Amino acid sequence: MSDESERPQLRAVTEWDGGFSWIADPEERGRRASHALSTAAGVWLVDPVDAAGLDERVAGLGELAGVVVLLDRHTRDAATIARRHDCPVSLPDWMVLGREKLDTEPAEIESGLPGTEYKLHELIVTDDWEEAILVDETTGTLVVPETLGTLSAFDGDGELGVHPAIDDPPHRLGTWQPDRVLVGHGESVHEDATAQLHAAIS
């Protein structure tokens, strides 16, 4: 959707110290959430769904450095946005399924977003599910694109819950004590994030 008139309006925007999050279609069942991370290297978009007004909102934070896909199924509008801004779409270097689903040649990242404090970690790597997370301990930000969410289907009821397809929550997430948890479905968590995280995976 390159024509702005064909894109949904940018709605359900939540600003936070270090970026903003948006849900392009709040009425959508999956309530797909996307995030803009403001860093010293520029703005990084995470698993973005395109929307009219997005470019202007991003420009308010700085120049777009890149787009990153953290879940193989979350290619979404990453390639479209990257082409519009002449910037790369990045994938973890071990992500095979995501590469197959992306309609552009991705840049590979190994340990984190280049030039930033966001570190990349494997969370799930199976034949049908590849998920990475981002952690910035300097800002207390944890990005978990699918394993955690706040939809009722995640048993979160507005708080963090675990994806219904996951029987054994990854307890390694308890390694971190974030101030916020950014999720790929539903509203992200900006209060009592560590308590909600530990409760969800316990």
Buried (B, 14 or more C-beta within 10 A) or exposed (E): BEEBEEBBEBBBBBEBEBBBBBBBBEEEEEBBBBBBBBBEBBBBBBBBBBBBBBBEBBEEBBEBBBBBBBBBBBBBBBBBBBBBBEBBBBBBEBBEBBBEEBEBEBBEBEEBBBEBBBEBBBBBBEEEBBBBBBBBEEBBBBBBBBBBBBBEBBBBEEBBBBBEEBEEBBEEBBEBEBBBBBBBBBBBBBEEBBEBBBEBBE
